[in-house]
Amino acid sequence: MKTFFQHILSMGILVVALLLTVDSALGQKSAYEEIEYDSLDAPIMSLTLRHVMEGGQPYLIELLRKNIFGAGEEATDISEGENEVITPENEPAGEPENVEQPDATQPNEEVSDGNSDEVSSGDAFGEVSDGNAEVSGGDSAENFEEAVSDGVAAEPEPENDNYVMTAVPDTYFDDALFIGDSRTVGLSEYCEELKGHATFYAKVSLTIYGFNKKEFVVVPIRTEEGVEVPEDQLPKEKVTIEEALTRKQFAKIYIMLGLNELGSGTAESFTNSYGEVVNRIRELQPDAIIIIQGIMHVTHSKSSNDRVFKNTTINDRNAMLQTLADGEHVFYVDMNEATDDENGALGHDLSFDNVHLKAKSYSLWYDYLKNHAFVMEKDLEQTQQLLQQEIDSRAAENPENPE
């Protein structure tokens, strides 16, 4: 009898494993497909198991509900994908299938340790103008008198608030926000110069489509109007990036997204979605400038042997992203200038997995941003003075190595 039940148990396990495998195989190109890394090196059934553990239902059940019971709306949600956590310390498992995906592809991840979901304590209300103001010819005394005589007061001339690119001190990033995927997570964890200055809304496998859908940014819960409670004593909650941007204002917002979207959509559809997010940020943060960072390249070997992560695709999308910059409120910078090798690819010695930077390499990214920052022309002299004071201070602290 004992042997009989053992056989029954074994058969049950085999049947369950077979069902999970079939479910994952059918769903991997719709419900469970991983965008950043391929799951083929792991048991394929893990796709279904992971999805169920995260609150979803097997693909076959959702398919039956959609086609037989008409529960199409709920079944649509699972197509956004749920992915395994990948931290900068982990070696990628492989490459994803190059399958055309709808623009709603939104990989979801748990926030990796050290992920800077926390909001920094710095005051982020940097006053930034609405952009370039065309200077009029000026009102003469006669024009002023004429305006007054008509009962209309003459408006003062607008200031010239053109932005210029310049090098800046570390304090420039005190009111800056960085939005990005696992690469920006690495920047938050390994760039010592940014710690204590910038705020990060970064998450492994984040895409441009997760802006208003993924709740992972930890912010204080709002209190009732008129109730004064120190921020560090408020309970916390997880919200989307969009909601978090209604809680706190920033002066500069850096975006680095696009790696996980390479296997979905087209350059045009990706850029359209990116532009919609930029416009929404402009609505929520009217006093902030937005700096779009070009998608970082992968190494030459990765680009040459991968079906999805190709630098030619990255270059095509970066060219499209540049069109979103208006030079007034939105700017574009390409940090690949700091990390590319002679092949126009991520330097192999800078990466531990051909995709992400080594910890010591993040300083190259930071140095590039620090030397390609944007300030108002009227603030340029003061910014350069602060930068020189920083340089002098470091030289005094370390005479042998002033840099």
Order of alpha helices (4+ residues) and beta strands (2+ residues): alpha-alpha-alpha-alpha-alpha-beta-beta-alpha-beta-beta-beta-alpha-beta-alpha-beta-alpha-alpha-beta-alpha-alpha-beta-alpha
